[in-house]
């Protein structure tokens, strides 16, 4: 077992981030390095530029999508380079092109993140070409080199994929399991004495967003990879089974939500909650081991000491119950402890099952699962109608595109007025900072400034104290790998590596001086200021504009999830695919709402509307989905049954009615207060034969109460 800091470094070196960094560095550096040996560095730099533009769209995903995106990018950057190169002698025509291209390629956001990255690559080559005035023959020759550089990188990326076609799935799946582990650790903190419940709950929501993002990335690459979907290989079946079980495991983790404050008030003195915390953390560590094994090809094993810990926990609960003769502990509290312990056993059992998949002998015999894959993936088609529909100020993408076009023009005018030697840095800063929403622009703005300023000082220190060219080349290589490895993981760190890399590169080209670093800081500050000011004052997109739709999506998703779970009890043979799709939609909607809520904190106070109500709404919906998940597990994992489910139908129908009323209130709140009662049902006398029914009855009643709280809150919300 590695110690944790060493494990973290090893884990990063095996991640998609570092693999991307190595691939991009190799693709960008090789053409220049090779041609420099023949005195053709200038041509090599143009080839490298083509490779760099192609790398912008080479983000994790199905190889078919990556390949197509890189080929489209190759054609676009070649065409744009020719158009800009033949017309950039005219400042006025260049200004028109900047506005036109900035608007058109920013509209690519409509078609998803990969299409948006194609637009970014196109704008990148435009910005880098506007000051490069040369004869038309050289323009055409350089465009051919640019084309070849982009094709070179595309072939390199495809070659790396073909060597290990399952590698990207293994890495992405590993990252998603690690996020579930972090989510489980956050759950464990609820059992820690004197924990701040609100802060930990906020962390939990943020982690839920990250779990959803990672699981969605796995679905995208797993279900759209031909070797897994069409060719039933042992490795493909193995990865699919691990992912399916991890989604089920996450549902089990989601279902463990209780009134932790009451648990602490009752059981802190007994010390049992500390034992819960330590056991859950150990399970999280086992998930980390599984994630690590996926990257290394190792075989994780469940330690017997953990199994013994869970058995001891069960014994402690029994002892607590036996010694509770004076009624010190509430019966409901002890029942809650039992339920949590049972859930921990189920999670541990799921971990054990996943571990068994890694056995090399068993891996060959794994049976494929029939999954209706098309229901779990989102297909993004290039529909021209979508573009026409969004040509209006009511579209946030249209406003963003118009803002980028105007801001890029302002940046161009400022750059020309200041007459800096590398004035395109202002436009580059505007390009990478400008995001559709104010909060994202603000965040990227701070990250860019911090990374650039610190990186510039580091770069100046390197140029002052390091004179040996071989040492400088090693530093250049290190900074390149760092910049490209962290560009998706941590933008501050990426920029911090990027700035010394650029300064050292300019030094190799004979253009290096300390004034370059100073100029880069000035250009970054100017570009950042222009972009941030425009995002606030020029057709701004505020998060509260998306609030109503996000809240409605969350309510509808929870309602559909509840309906599917009820069908598990009603129907003898229920379509589990519909249930799993509904579960996925709950995770998506909840994550989107939580993410929106977090981004609102970055906006001006005047734009942070109904924050208290939104926090309550987010929390209640999280409780609702957790309780519904628990109800589903009673049927799926424990096979609980109800002899006559018709007796529970009034409560079920009232719950649906309350959620539908909440939807109507959010759509158009008329300011009226309704008097909708809760349906009460007498709990059956608990005995050995009716224990299942009591538990299910109580769970459905809890779901109804949360639905009622959401309904009452929806009467207060006016958006």
N, C-alpha and C positions, 0 to 999 in steps of 0.2 A: 504493500500500500504506500503510495506516494504521500508525502506530507502536503498539506493543502496548497501552499504557495507554489511549490514545484509542480503539482498537479495542474494548477491554473495556467501556468506558463506552457506546459506540455499540451494541455487542452487547446489553448489558443493556436499553437503551432500546427495542430491537426485540424483546425477549423476552416470553414469556407472563407473566412476573412483573410487568413494568412495565405491560403491557396490562391485566392484572387490576387492578393498583393504580389506573390511570386510570378503568377502568370502574366499579369499586366506589366510588371517590371521587365520580365524577359521579352515580352512582345514589343515594348516601347524601346528598350535599350539596345537589343541585338542589331537592328538595322543601322543605327548610328555607329555602334561599336565596330561592326564589320566594315562598313564603307570608310570609316575613319582610317583604317589600316591602309587604304588605297588613296588617301588624300581627297576623299569625296564626302567629307563630313556634312557639307551643306545638303547634298542629296539624301544622305542618311537621316538628317533631321526632319526632312519632309516626309520620308517614309515612316519615321517614328510618330509624326503628327497624325498621319492616317491611322496608325495602330492605336494611338491614344483615343481618337474619336470613336473608333469601333469598340474600344474597351468600355466606354461610357454606358453602352447598352447591354454589355455582357454581364448581367446580374443573374443570381441564381434562379433557376426555373427550368422547364422542359427544354431540351437541346434544340428541338424544332423551332420553338419560339425564339430562342437566343440566336440561332443561325439566321432565321428570317430577318430578325431585327438588325443584325450586323450587316446583312446584305443590303437591306433598305438604306441603312445608314451610309454604307459605302457609296451607293448611287447618289444619295442626297448631298453628302459633303463634297463629292466630286463636282456636281452641278453647281452648288453654291460657291465653291472656290473659284470656278470659272467665271460665273456671273459677277461676283464681287471683284475678282482680279482684273477683269476687263473694264470695269466701270469705276474703280476706286480713285481714279485721278480726279473725278468730279466730287467735291465735298457734298454738293446738294443732292446728287443722285445717290450717293452712299447713304445720306440721311434718310432718303425715301426707302431704300432697301432695308435699312435697320428697322424702321417702323413696320414695314410690310412683313418681313421675316419674323420679327419679334412677336407680332400679333398671331400670325398663322401657326408658328411652331409652339407657341404657348397654349394654343387651343388643343394641342395634342393631349393635354391633361384629360380631356373628355374620354379618351380611349384607354385609360389605365396607366399604371406607372411605367411599363416598358415603352409604350408609345410616347409618354412624356420624356423619357430618357433619350429617345430618338430625336425629339425636338430640341433637347438640351445639346446634343452632339452637333446638330445642324447650326444652332446659334453659336456654339463654341468655335466652329471653323469660320463662321462669319466674322466674329469679333477678332480672331487672330489674323484675318486676311485684310481688314480694312486699311491698315497702314502699310501693307506690303505692295508697293507700286512697282511693277516691272513690265517689260515688253510682252505683247500678247503671246509670242512663241514660248517664252519662259513660263507664262501662266499655264498654257496647255501642257507643257512638259511637266511642270510641278504638279498639275492636277492628275496626270498619269501616275506620278510617283505616290501621290496621296492615295489614289485608288489602289495601287499595289500594296501600300503599307496597310491599308484597311483589310484587304484580302488576306495578306500575310497573317494578321492577327486573328482573323476569322478561322483560317485553317489551323493555326496554332491552338486556338480554343477548342476546336472540334477534335483535334488530335489528342489533347489532354483528356477530353471526355471519353473518347473511344478506348483509351488505355484502361480506364476504370469507370465504366458507365454507371455503376451504382454508388460511386463515391459521393456525389452531390446529395443523393437521397440520404445516405448514412450520416453525413455532416448536418444536414438540415433537421433530420429526425433527432439526432443527438442534441442539437440546440433546443428543440421543442421540449424534450424530456428534462433538460436542465432547467428550463423555465417553470415546468410543473414542480420540480424540486424546490425552487425558490418560493413558489406559491405555497407549498406544503410547509416550508419553514415559517412563512408569515402566519399560517394557521397555528403553528406550534407556539408562536409568541403570545397568542391569546391566553395560554395557560401559564404564562409567566406572571409572577406577582408584581403588582403595581404598574402594569402595562397601561399605556395611554391607548384606550380603545379606539378613539377617533383617528389618531395618527396611524395606528396599525391597520385600521380598516381602509384608510386612504391608500396605504401601501398595497394592501390586498387588491384593491380595485385596479391600481396601476399594473400590478403583476398579472391580473386577469387579462388586461389589454395585451400584454406581451405574450401571454400563453396563446391567446387567440391568433395573434399575428404569426407566431411561429407555427402553430398547427395549420393555419391556412397556407403558409408557405410549403409545408410538408404535403398537404393535399394537392397543391398545384404541381409540385415536381413529381410526386408519387403516382398520382392518378393520370398524369399526362406523359409518363415515360413508357415508351413502347415495350421495352424489355420487361417491364413489370406487368403492364396491363395485358399485352397480347402473348408474350412468351412466358409461359408458366415455369419460370426457373426457380430453383430452391431459394436463391438469394432474394428474388422478388417476393416470393411467398413469405419468407422470413420477415422482411421489412414491412410488408403489409400487415402481418399479424401483430408485430410489435406496435405499430401505429394504432391499429384498431383497439388493442388492449389498453394502450396509454390514454386514448380518448375516454374509454370506459372508466379507467382509474381516475382520471381527472373529474369525471362526474361523481365518483365516490368521495373524492376530496371536497368537491363543491357542496356535497350534501351534509357535511358535518358543520352545521351552524347552530349555535345554542346561545342562550343568555349567559355569556361568560362572566358578567358582573355578579350575577346570582351564584354561579358556581364558585367564584372566588370567595364570596361572603360566607358560603357554607363550608367549603373544603380546604381553604388555605391552611388552616391549623393542622389538618391531617397530613399535609405534605404530598398527597396523592397527585395533585395537579402538576407538580414538578416532574413526577414520573411520566405523566402523559406527554409533557413537553419533550423530555429526553427521548422517549420512544419514537415520537413523530419525527424528531430531528434525525434519528438514526435511519428511519425509513427514507427520509429525504436524501441522506447520504448514499443509501443503496440505489436510489434513482440516479444519482450522480455517477455511481459506478457503472450502471447500465449505459448511461450516455457516453461515458468515457470508453467503454468496451466497444461500442458501435464504431468509434473512430479508430481504435487501435486494433480491432479484430480479436480482442481478448474475450474471455468467458467470465462473466460476473457470477458470484456465488453468494447465497444468502447465509450469513453467519448464524450458527445455532444459538449464540448468545442473544441475538435479537429475538428469536422465537421464544427463548426462555424469558426474556424481559416482558414480552406480551403476556405470557402465562402468569408471571409474577403480578402483573397489573390486574389480571382477572382475579387472582387470589386476594389481592389487596381490597378489591371492591367487595368480594364475598365477605372478607373479614370485617370490613367497614359496616356492611349490612347486618352481620351477626351481632356486632358490638353496639349497634344503634338501639339499645334497649331504652335509653332515656329520651329517645326522639330528638336527639341533637341535630341529626341530618334529615332534611325534608325527603320524603319518599320519592317525589318527582325528581329531585336532584340526583338521587341514587340511580333512578331509572335512566336519567340523562347520561350519567357516567357509564352505565352498562351499554347504552346505545352507541356511545362514542367508542368504547372498547371493541364492540362487535364490528363497527365500521373500520377500525384500525386493523382488525383481523382480516377483514375482506380485502383491504388495500394491500396488506402483507401477502395474502394469498395471490392477488393479482401480480404483485412483484415477483413472487416465486414462479408463477406461470411464465412470465416474460423471460425470466432467467433461463427457464428450461428450453426456450427457443434457441438459445445460443449454443446448446450442445451440438457438436458437429455431426454426430450420428443421427440425432433427432431431426436436425435441420433438413436432411435429405428426405425425411418422411413426413414433413409438414404438409397438411392438406390445405388446398386453397379455399378461401372463403368467397362465396358469391356476393359481390357488392355491386349495386347499381351505381357505378362510378359517376355517370353523367349527372346524377342528382346532387353530387357533393362538390362539383367544380363549377366555377363561374366562367362562362365563355364571353369573351369580349370581341364582338365583331366590329369591323370598320364600316359603320353605317353613316353615309353622307347625310341622311335625314337628321341624325343626332346633331351634326354640325349646324345645320340650318335652324333647328329648333332652339339652339343655344345662342343664336345671334340676337340676343336681347339683353337689356340691362338687368333683367330678373335672374339671369344666369351668373353664378359666381365665377365660373370659368371665363365667361366673356369679359366680365369686369377685370379679372386678373390679367387676361391677355391684353386688354386695352391699357391697363396700368403699366404692364411691362414694356409695351411699345412706346408709350410716352416717356417713361423713366429712362429707357435705353437711349432715346433721342436726347433727353436732357443730359445724360451722362456723356454722350458723344460731343455735344456742344461744349460742356465743361472741359472735357479732355482736350479738345482742340484749342480752347481758350488758354488753358494752362501751358500747353505746348511741352508736356513732359515727354521724355524719350520713350517711355513705355506706358503711354496713356491708356492703352487697351486694358490695362489692369483695372481701371475704374469700371469699364464695361463688364469685365469678367466678374468683378465683385458684385455688381448689380445683378448679373445673370444668376449666380449661385445663391444669392441671398433672397431674391424675390420669390416668395411662395404664395399660394392662393390665399392663405389666411394671415391676419396680422400677427397672431401668436407665434406661428411657425417662422415668419419673417424675423420677428424680434429675437427668437431663440437662435436662429442661424446667424443673425447679425452679431450678437454677443460672442458666439463661438468663433466666428471669423476674425473678429477684432482681437480677441484674447490669443488665439492661435497664431495670428500674424505677428503681433507685437512680440510675444515671447520667442517665436521662431526666428524673427529678424535679429534679435539680440544674440540668440544662439548661433545663427549663421555668421554674424559679424565676428563673434568670438572665434569661430572655426577659421575664417579667412585671415584673421590677425595672427593666430598662434600656430596654424598648421600650414606649412609651405610645401611639404613633400606631396608630389602629384599622385603617387600610389596610395598614400594615406587618404588624400582627398577623394580619390575614386572610390575607396572602400566606404567612406562616409557618405558619398553620393548614393552608392548602392543601398546602404542601410536606410537612408532617408527616403529613397524611392519606395522601397518595400514597406516601410512604416506608413508613408502617406497613402499608398494604395490599399494597404491592409486595413487601415482604420477608417477609410472614407465612408463605409456603411455602418461601422460599429460605434465610432466616437469621432465626430467631425472636428472637435477642438484638437484632439491628438493628431488627426490627419493633417490639418492645416499647420500644426506645430512642426510636423516633419516636412510638409510641402515647402515651407518658406526657406529653410536652410538648403533643401534640395535645389530649389531654383537659383539661389544665390551662388552655390557651388557650381552649378551648371553654367551660369553666366561667367564665372571665373574661368572655367575650362574653355569657354568660347572666346576668351580674351576681352570680355566686356565687364568683368567683375570689378567692383569697387564698393566701398562702404556707402557711397551715395545711392547705390541701387537699393540697399536695404531701407534707407530712409525714404526713398521714393515709393517703395512698396507699401510702407506704413501709411504714407500720405494718401496714396491712391485707394487703399483699403478703407481708410477713415472717410474719405470723400464718397466713395461708392456706397459704403454702409449707411452713411447719413442720408444720402439721396433715396436709397431703397426703403429705409425705415420710415422716413417722412412721408414718402408716397403711399406706403401701405396703410398709413393712418389717415391721410387726407384725400387720397385720390381713389375714388370708387372702392372704398374699403369693404372687406368681407369679414363680418363679425361672427363669432361662433353662435351667438344667440339666434341668428337667422336660421340655423339648422336645428335649433333646440326642439321645436314642436315635432318635426319629422322623426328625430332620433327617439323622443319619448314615445311617440305613437308606435314606432317600429318595435321598441322594447316591450310595450304592453301587448301588442299583437303576437309577438314571438312567444311571450310567456303564456298567453292564452292558448295558442296552438300547442305548445309543449304540454300544458295541463290536459288538454283534450286528448292528446296522443297517449299520455300516461294513464288516463282513465280507461281508454280502450284496452290497455294491457289487462285490466281487471274484468272488463266486460266481454271481450272477444276471446274465444278459445285459441284461435290462430291469428295473431295480430301481425300486420306488416311492420316488421322492425325497421325497415328502411325509412318509412315515413316518420317513425319515432326518432330515429337518429338524425334525420334531416331537420326535424323540429328542434332537437337538442342543439344542433350546430347553429341554427338561426338564433337561438337564445344567446349563445356565446358571442356570436357576431354582433347582435344588437346591443347586448350589455357592454361589450368592449367598446363599441362605437360611442355609446352614451358616456361611459366613464372617461374615455379619451377626450371627448368634447368638453366635459366638465373640467378636466385638468387644464386644458388649453385656455379656458375662460379666465383662469387665474392670472394668465400672462397679459390679459388685455386691460385697458384702462378701467378704473373703477366704475365710470359711467356706463360702461358696456357690460358689466357683470350683473345682469338682471336676475332676480329671483334665485340667488345662490343658495339660500337656506332651503327653499322649497325643492330646488333641484337636487341638493345633497340628500334630503329626505326621500325624494322620489327614487334616486339611484340606489340608496340603501334598501328601501322597501322592495324594490324589484330584485335586488340581489338576494334578499331573504326569501322572496317568493320562489325564485328559480331554485334556490337551495332546498326549500321544503318540497318542491315538486320532484326534484332529483331524489330526495330521500324516499318519497312515496313510490317512485319507479323502482328503486332498489329493493324495497320490501317485496315487490313482485318478482323482479328479475333474479335477485341474488338469494332471497329467502323463500320464494314461492308462497308468500302469504296469500290467503284467499279469504273472501267474504261470502258467507253462505247465501245471503240475500242482499245483493248490491243495490236493489231498488230502494231499500231503506235509506241509503246514502244519497240518492239522486237529488232530493230537494236541496241539500247542502251543495252538491256539485253544480246544479243549475244556478243556484244563487251566486256561487263564486263566478261562474261565467257571466252572469248578468251584471255583477259588480264591475268586472273588468271591461265589459262592453260599454257600460255607462261611463267608466273612466275615459275610454277612448272618445266617446261622444263629448264629454266635458272638455277634453283637450282640444278637440276639433273646433268647437264653438261654445265657449263658456258664457252662459247667459246670466251668470251671477246669482242664480237661484240655488237654494240649499234643499236637497232632497232628503226624505226620511226613509231610507231603505234599511229594513231590519236585517239582522243576522239570523240565520236559521239555526235554531238550537235543537240538538238531538241528544236524548238521554244516553249516557255511556252504558254499555252492557256491563253487567257484573263480571268482573274479571275472574276467570278460572282457567284451568289448563287448556280446555277445549276452545275457549273464546279469546285467548290472549291476542291472536293475530287480528281479530276484528276490532278489539279495543285500540290497538296500536294504529291501525289504518283509520279508524274513526277519528281518533285524536289528531292524526296527521292532516286529514282532509279538513278538519275543523280549524287547524292552525292556518292552512292555506286560505280558507275563507276569511279568517280574521285579517290576514295581511292584505287580501284583495279589498276588504272593507276599508282598511287604513289608506290604501292607495286611492280608493274612490273618494274618501273624504278629503284627501290632499288635492285631488284633481279639481275639486270644487273651488279651491283657493287659488289655483294657478290660472293666470290669464296671460296668454302669449299672443 
